[in-house]
Protein backbone atom coordinates (compact mmCIF):
# COMPACT_ATOMS: atom_id res chain seq x y z
CA UNK A 1 0.00 0.00 0.00
CA UNK A 2 1.35 3.39 -1.00
CA UNK A 3 0.37 5.13 2.23
CA UNK A 4 2.42 2.60 4.24
CA UNK A 5 5.56 3.40 2.26
CA UNK A 6 5.25 7.16 2.58
CA UNK A 7 4.48 6.87 6.29
CA UNK A 8 7.75 5.04 6.97
CA UNK A 9 9.88 8.01 5.94
CA UNK A 10 7.34 10.50 7.26
CA UNK A 11 7.34 8.94 10.74
CA UNK A 12 11.14 8.88 10.98
CA UNK A 13 11.51 12.47 9.87
CA UNK A 14 8.67 13.63 12.11
CA UNK A 15 10.39 12.18 15.16
CA UNK A 16 13.67 13.89 14.32
CA UNK A 17 11.78 17.06 13.46
CA UNK A 18 10.22 17.15 16.93
CA UNK A 19 13.70 17.15 18.46
CA UNK A 20 14.91 19.90 16.15
CA UNK A 21 11.73 21.92 16.66
CA UNK A 22 12.22 21.80 20.41
CA UNK A 23 15.73 23.16 20.00
CA UNK A 24 14.54 25.80 17.53
CA UNK A 25 11.96 26.99 20.03
CA UNK A 26 14.82 27.66 22.43
CA UNK A 27 16.36 30.19 20.07
CA UNK A 28 12.94 31.67 19.29
CA UNK A 29 12.45 32.91 22.87
CA UNK A 30 14.55 35.97 22.12
CA UNK A 31 12.66 37.92 19.45
CA UNK A 32 15.82 39.61 18.24
CA UNK A 33 17.42 36.25 17.62
CA UNK A 34 14.25 34.98 15.98
CA UNK A 35 14.18 37.86 13.51
CA UNK A 36 17.75 37.38 12.40
CA UNK A 37 19.14 34.07 13.72
CA UNK A 38 22.84 33.49 13.36
CA UNK A 39 23.78 30.59 11.13
CA UNK A 40 25.31 27.82 13.24
CA UNK A 41 27.59 25.44 11.34
CA UNK A 42 27.62 22.91 14.16
CA UNK A 43 23.84 22.73 14.17
CA UNK A 44 23.75 22.60 10.39
CA UNK A 45 26.09 19.62 10.17
CA UNK A 46 24.30 17.94 13.09
CA UNK A 47 20.97 18.29 11.28
CA UNK A 48 22.57 17.18 8.01
CA UNK A 49 24.04 14.11 9.68
CA UNK A 50 20.82 13.13 11.43
CA UNK A 51 18.79 13.68 8.27
CA UNK A 52 21.21 11.70 6.10
CA UNK A 53 21.22 8.74 8.50
CA UNK A 54 17.42 8.69 8.73
CA UNK A 55 16.99 9.12 4.97
CA UNK A 56 19.48 6.34 4.27
CA UNK A 57 17.99 4.02 6.89
CA UNK A 58 14.44 4.70 5.75
CA UNK A 59 15.25 4.13 2.08
CA UNK A 60 17.22 0.97 2.83
CA UNK A 61 14.36 -0.37 4.96
CA UNK A 62 11.85 0.21 2.17
CA UNK A 63 14.07 -1.49 -0.41
CA UNK A 64 15.02 -4.38 1.87
CA UNK A 65 11.71 -5.13 3.53
CA UNK A 66 9.19 -3.92 0.94
CA UNK A 67 10.39 -3.67 -2.65
CA UNK A 68 12.68 -6.72 -2.55
CA UNK A 69 9.63 -8.94 -2.04
CA UNK A 70 8.46 -8.04 -5.55
CA UNK A 71 11.83 -7.75 -7.31
CA UNK A 72 12.81 -5.00 -9.75
CA UNK A 73 12.23 -4.41 -13.43
CA UNK A 74 12.77 -1.76 -16.12
CA UNK A 75 11.61 1.73 -15.16
CA UNK A 76 7.99 2.26 -16.18
CA UNK A 77 4.96 4.42 -15.42
CA UNK A 78 1.57 3.52 -13.98
CA UNK A 79 -1.75 5.40 -14.15
CA UNK A 80 -3.31 5.02 -10.70
CA UNK A 81 -5.62 8.04 -10.89
CA UNK A 82 -8.90 7.13 -9.21
CA UNK A 83 -7.46 4.26 -7.20
CA UNK A 84 -8.88 3.94 -3.66
CA UNK A 85 -11.24 6.83 -4.52
CA UNK A 86 -8.25 9.22 -4.45
CA UNK A 87 -7.45 8.50 -0.80
CA UNK A 88 -3.84 7.64 -1.66
CA UNK A 89 -3.44 10.92 -3.57
CA UNK A 90 -4.64 12.91 -0.58
CA UNK A 91 -2.19 10.86 1.49
CA UNK A 92 0.61 12.11 -0.77
CA UNK A 93 -0.53 15.71 -0.34
CA UNK A 94 -0.66 15.29 3.45
CA UNK A 95 2.78 13.66 3.64
CA UNK A 96 4.57 16.13 1.37
CA UNK A 97 3.01 19.03 3.30
CA UNK A 98 4.15 17.77 6.71
CA UNK A 99 7.58 16.64 5.53
CA UNK A 100 8.19 20.13 4.14
CA UNK A 101 7.11 21.60 7.47
CA UNK A 102 9.49 19.35 9.44
CA UNK A 103 12.39 20.14 7.11
CA UNK A 104 11.67 23.87 7.38
CA UNK A 105 11.83 23.69 11.18
CA UNK A 106 15.09 21.79 10.97
CA UNK A 107 16.61 24.44 8.70
CA UNK A 108 15.45 27.25 10.98
CA UNK A 109 17.05 25.45 13.92
CA UNK A 110 20.41 25.77 12.20
CA UNK A 111 19.93 29.54 11.93
CA UNK A 112 19.30 29.45 8.20
CA UNK A 113 17.37 32.48 6.89
CA UNK A 114 13.64 32.12 6.46
CA UNK A 115 13.77 32.42 2.69
CA UNK A 116 16.46 29.76 2.39
CA UNK A 117 14.70 27.55 4.93
CA UNK A 118 11.51 27.77 2.93
CA UNK A 119 13.24 26.65 -0.25
CA UNK A 120 15.03 23.91 1.68
CA UNK A 121 11.79 22.64 3.22
CA UNK A 122 10.01 22.48 -0.12
CA UNK A 123 12.97 20.83 -1.86
CA UNK A 124 13.48 18.20 0.83
CA UNK A 125 9.77 17.40 0.97
CA UNK A 126 9.88 16.75 -2.76
CA UNK A 127 13.12 14.73 -2.51
CA UNK A 128 11.64 12.36 0.06
CA UNK A 129 8.52 11.76 -1.99
CA UNK A 130 10.37 11.49 -5.30
CA UNK A 131 12.60 8.78 -3.84
CA UNK A 132 9.54 6.59 -3.31
CA UNK A 133 8.15 7.38 -6.76
CA UNK A 134 11.43 6.38 -8.42
CA UNK A 135 11.50 3.11 -6.45
CA UNK A 136 7.91 2.50 -7.55
CA UNK A 137 9.02 3.05 -11.13
CA UNK A 138 11.40 0.10 -10.92
CA UNK A 139 8.89 -2.16 -9.16
CA UNK A 140 6.78 -4.62 -11.21
CA UNK A 141 4.01 -4.24 -8.64
CA UNK A 142 3.57 -0.48 -9.17
CA UNK A 143 5.16 2.13 -11.44
CA UNK A 144 6.11 5.79 -11.52
CA UNK A 145 2.90 7.80 -11.10
CA UNK A 146 2.52 11.31 -12.54
CA UNK A 147 -0.62 11.69 -10.43
CA UNK A 148 1.37 10.93 -7.27
CA UNK A 149 4.05 13.43 -8.25
CA UNK A 150 1.42 16.10 -8.87
CA UNK A 151 -0.03 15.42 -5.41
CA UNK A 152 3.46 15.70 -3.90
CA UNK A 153 4.01 19.10 -5.54
CA UNK A 154 0.61 20.29 -4.32
CA UNK A 155 1.29 19.22 -0.73
CA UNK A 156 4.72 20.85 -0.54
CA UNK A 157 3.29 23.88 -2.37
CA UNK A 158 0.51 24.34 0.21
CA UNK A 159 3.15 24.59 2.93
CA UNK A 160 5.36 26.89 0.84
CA UNK A 161 2.53 29.26 -0.10
CA UNK A 162 1.26 29.70 3.47
CA UNK A 163 4.72 30.24 4.93
CA UNK A 164 5.56 32.73 2.18
CA UNK A 165 2.27 34.63 2.46
CA UNK A 166 1.64 34.57 6.21
CA UNK A 167 4.95 33.44 7.76
CA UNK A 168 2.93 30.74 9.53
CA UNK A 169 0.61 27.81 8.83
CA UNK A 170 -3.00 28.89 9.26
CA UNK A 171 -4.40 25.86 7.43
CA UNK A 172 -3.04 22.55 8.69
CA UNK A 173 -3.23 19.11 7.10
CA UNK A 174 -4.07 16.26 9.48
CA UNK A 175 -5.04 12.59 9.41
CA UNK A 176 -7.12 10.31 11.60
CA UNK A 177 -7.43 6.56 11.51
CA UNK A 178 -8.25 3.49 13.57
CA UNK A 179 -8.79 -0.25 13.36
CA UNK A 180 -12.03 -1.22 11.67
CA UNK A 181 -13.86 -4.51 12.17
CA UNK A 182 -15.10 -6.48 9.16
CA UNK A 183 -17.68 -9.21 8.78
CA UNK A 184 -16.61 -12.85 9.01
CA UNK A 185 -19.69 -14.05 7.13
CA UNK A 186 -18.62 -16.38 4.29
CA UNK A 187 -18.23 -15.03 0.75
CA UNK A 188 -18.33 -17.53 -2.10
CA UNK A 189 -16.32 -17.19 -5.29
CA UNK A 190 -17.97 -17.06 -8.71
CA UNK A 191 -17.24 -20.75 -9.38
CA UNK A 192 -18.27 -21.76 -5.86
CA UNK A 193 -14.92 -23.40 -5.10
CA UNK A 194 -13.54 -20.64 -2.89
CA UNK A 195 -14.73 -19.31 0.45
CA UNK A 196 -13.53 -16.03 1.92
CA UNK A 197 -14.89 -13.16 4.04
CA UNK A 198 -14.54 -9.40 4.31
CA UNK A 199 -12.37 -9.91 7.38
CA UNK A 200 -10.04 -12.24 5.48
CA UNK A 201 -9.84 -9.81 2.56
CA UNK A 202 -9.07 -6.94 4.96
CA UNK A 203 -6.32 -9.00 6.60
CA UNK A 204 -4.77 -9.65 3.19
CA UNK A 205 -4.95 -6.00 2.13
CA UNK A 206 -4.40 -4.10 5.35
CA UNK A 207 -2.69 -6.53 7.73
CA UNK A 208 -3.87 -7.85 11.08
CA UNK A 209 -2.11 -5.68 13.67
CA UNK A 210 -3.33 -2.27 14.77
CA UNK A 211 -0.24 -0.38 13.41
CA UNK A 212 -0.67 -2.02 10.00
CA UNK A 213 -4.38 -1.28 9.90
CA UNK A 214 -3.78 2.30 11.04
CA UNK A 215 -1.37 2.93 8.17
CA UNK A 216 -2.91 0.81 5.41
CA UNK A 217 -6.70 0.73 5.80
CA UNK A 218 -8.14 3.47 3.58
CA UNK A 219 -11.63 2.65 4.87
CA UNK A 220 -10.55 3.75 8.34
CA UNK A 221 -8.63 6.89 7.33
CA UNK A 222 -9.83 10.46 7.08
CA UNK A 223 -7.74 13.38 5.85
CA UNK A 224 -8.40 16.89 7.12
CA UNK A 225 -7.90 20.54 6.29
CA UNK A 226 -7.87 22.33 9.64
CA UNK A 227 -8.54 26.10 9.51
CA UNK A 228 -7.40 28.32 12.38
CA UNK A 229 -10.21 30.81 12.93
CA UNK A 230 -8.47 33.55 14.91
CA UNK A 231 -5.60 33.94 12.42
CA UNK A 232 -7.87 33.84 9.37
CA UNK A 233 -10.72 36.03 10.68
CA UNK A 234 -8.51 38.27 12.84
CA UNK A 235 -10.97 38.28 15.74
CA UNK A 236 -9.34 38.42 19.18
CA UNK A 237 -12.52 37.06 20.81
CA UNK A 238 -11.95 33.68 19.16
CA UNK A 239 -9.62 31.38 21.17
CA UNK A 240 -6.32 31.22 19.27
CA UNK A 241 -6.27 27.40 19.44
CA UNK A 242 -9.77 26.91 17.97
CA UNK A 243 -9.92 25.42 14.47
CA UNK A 244 -12.61 24.15 12.15
CA UNK A 245 -11.75 21.04 10.13
CA UNK A 246 -13.13 19.72 6.85
CA UNK A 247 -12.47 16.01 6.31
CA UNK A 248 -12.60 13.51 3.46
CA UNK A 249 -12.87 9.73 3.64
CA UNK A 250 -14.30 6.77 1.72
CA UNK A 251 -15.92 3.45 2.54
CA UNK A 252 -16.47 -0.09 1.23
CA UNK A 253 -13.15 -0.33 -0.61
CA UNK A 254 -11.81 -3.87 -0.95
CA UNK A 255 -9.64 -3.28 -4.00
CA UNK A 256 -7.82 -0.38 -5.65
CA UNK A 257 -10.32 0.33 -8.42
CA UNK A 258 -13.16 -2.13 -7.74
CA UNK A 259 -14.41 -4.61 -5.16
CA UNK A 260 -13.27 -7.66 -7.09
CA UNK A 261 -10.18 -9.82 -6.78
CA UNK A 262 -8.65 -13.21 -7.52
CA UNK A 263 -7.22 -15.21 -4.62
CA UNK A 264 -4.03 -17.28 -4.68
CA UNK A 265 -5.98 -20.34 -5.84
CA UNK A 266 -7.43 -18.55 -8.86
CA UNK A 267 -10.92 -18.09 -7.40
CA UNK A 268 -12.59 -14.82 -8.41
CA UNK A 269 -14.70 -12.75 -6.04
CA UNK A 270 -16.93 -9.86 -7.13
CA UNK A 271 -18.60 -7.64 -4.53
CA UNK A 272 -19.30 -4.66 -6.77
CA UNK A 273 -23.07 -5.24 -6.65
CA UNK A 274 -23.13 -5.86 -2.90
CA UNK A 275 -20.96 -3.05 -1.52
CA UNK A 276 -21.20 0.44 -3.00
CA UNK A 277 -17.99 2.43 -2.68
CA UNK A 278 -18.86 5.92 -1.49
CA UNK A 279 -17.27 9.19 -0.31
CA UNK A 280 -17.61 10.90 3.06
CA UNK A 281 -17.26 14.59 3.89
CA UNK A 282 -16.95 15.82 7.47
CA UNK A 283 -17.22 19.08 9.38
CA UNK A 284 -15.96 19.26 12.99
CA UNK A 285 -14.31 21.63 15.46
CA UNK A 286 -10.61 21.07 16.01
CA UNK A 287 -7.60 22.13 18.09
CA UNK A 288 -4.38 23.75 16.91
CA UNK A 289 -2.10 22.48 19.67
CA UNK A 290 0.75 24.80 18.63
CA UNK A 291 -1.30 27.79 19.74
CA UNK A 292 -1.89 26.53 23.28
CA UNK A 293 0.38 28.68 25.51
CA UNK A 294 2.93 26.54 27.36
CA UNK A 295 6.43 27.36 28.63
CA UNK A 296 8.17 24.03 28.09
CA UNK A 297 9.96 23.97 24.74
CA UNK A 298 9.72 20.18 24.53
CA UNK A 299 5.99 20.37 25.26
CA UNK A 300 5.72 22.85 22.39
CA UNK A 301 7.49 20.33 20.16
CA UNK A 302 5.11 17.60 21.33
CA UNK A 303 2.12 19.82 20.53
CA UNK A 304 3.50 20.39 17.04
CA UNK A 305 3.73 16.62 16.58
CA UNK A 306 0.14 16.22 17.83
CA UNK A 307 -0.97 18.49 14.99
CA UNK A 308 -0.13 15.70 12.56
CA UNK A 309 -3.29 13.87 13.66
CA UNK A 310 -6.90 15.01 14.06
CA UNK A 311 -8.21 15.16 17.62
CA UNK A 312 -11.55 13.27 17.95
CA UNK A 313 -14.48 15.69 18.06
CA UNK A 314 -18.26 15.67 17.47
CA UNK A 315 -19.08 16.35 13.84
CA UNK A 316 -21.34 16.10 10.83
CA UNK A 317 -20.95 13.67 7.93
CA UNK A 318 -22.40 14.15 4.46
CA UNK A 319 -21.74 11.20 2.16
CA UNK A 320 -22.14 10.66 -1.58
CA UNK A 321 -25.25 8.56 -0.89
CA UNK A 322 -26.97 11.81 0.10
CA UNK A 323 -27.16 10.98 3.81
CA UNK A 324 -26.41 13.51 6.56
CA UNK A 325 -25.25 12.04 9.88
CA UNK A 326 -24.23 13.39 13.27
CA UNK A 327 -21.39 11.62 15.11
CA UNK A 328 -20.63 12.07 18.81
CA UNK A 329 -16.98 11.54 17.94
CA UNK A 330 -15.31 11.51 14.51
CA UNK A 331 -12.00 9.65 14.29
Secondary structure, DSSP 4 states (H G I P E B T S, - for coil): -HHHHHHHHHHHHHHHHHHHHHHHHHHHSSHHHHHSPPP-HHHHHHHHHHHHHHHHHHHHHHHHHTGGGT---S--B---TTGGGGHHHHHHHHHHHHHHHHHHHHHHHTT--HHHHHHHHHHHHHHHHHHHHHHHHT-TTS-B-HHHHHHHHHHHHHHHHHHHHHSS-SEEEEEE--PPP---S-EE-TTS--EE-HHHHHHHHH-SSHHHHHHH-TTT-EEEEEEEHHHHH--TTS-TTEEEEEEEEEE---SSSSSEEE-TTS-EEE-TTTS--EEEEEEEEEE-GGGS--S-HHHHHHHHHHTTBPPPEEEEEEETTS-EEEEEEE-
